[in-house]
């Protein structure tokens, strides 16, 4: 019976870890909002990024 409780705890921890990592990947890939300033070989570019 104790082994089953440990197994449930491990599976629960893995589910939580996958959820947290999935949310982090989502936040990292989300398009930015606001003002974007790029400096490159073509010069200075300022763009207003607004997504509705």
N, C-alpha and C positions, 0 to 999 in steps of 0.2 A: 504494500500500500504506500509506503514512503517513496518508492521509486516512481510511482505514478504521479505523485505530487511534484516531485522534482522535474519530471518530464513536462508537466503542465506549466511550471514556472519557466522552464527554458523556452518552451514554445511561445509563451506569452511575451517573454523578453525579446524574442526574435521578431514577433509581430510588431511590437512597439518600435524596435530599431528600424525595421523596414519602413514603417510609417514616417518616422522622423527623417530618415534619409530621403524618402520620396518627396517630402515637403521641402527639404533643402534643395533638391534638384529642381523642383518646380520654381522656387523663389529665384534660383540662380539663372534660370532660363527665361524668366518673365521679362517682357520688354520694358525698358525704362520709360518713365514719364517725366516730363519737365523739359528743361533746357539741356541740350547736348552741344558741347564745344569740342571740335576736332582740329588738331594742328597736324598738318602733314605736308607732303611735298607739294601739294596743290595750294597750300596756304591755309588760312584760317577759315573754318566753316562753323557757323552757328545755326542750329536747327531747333525749332520748337517741337517737341514730341508730346502729343496728347492723343491718347487712345481712349475711346469711349466704349 
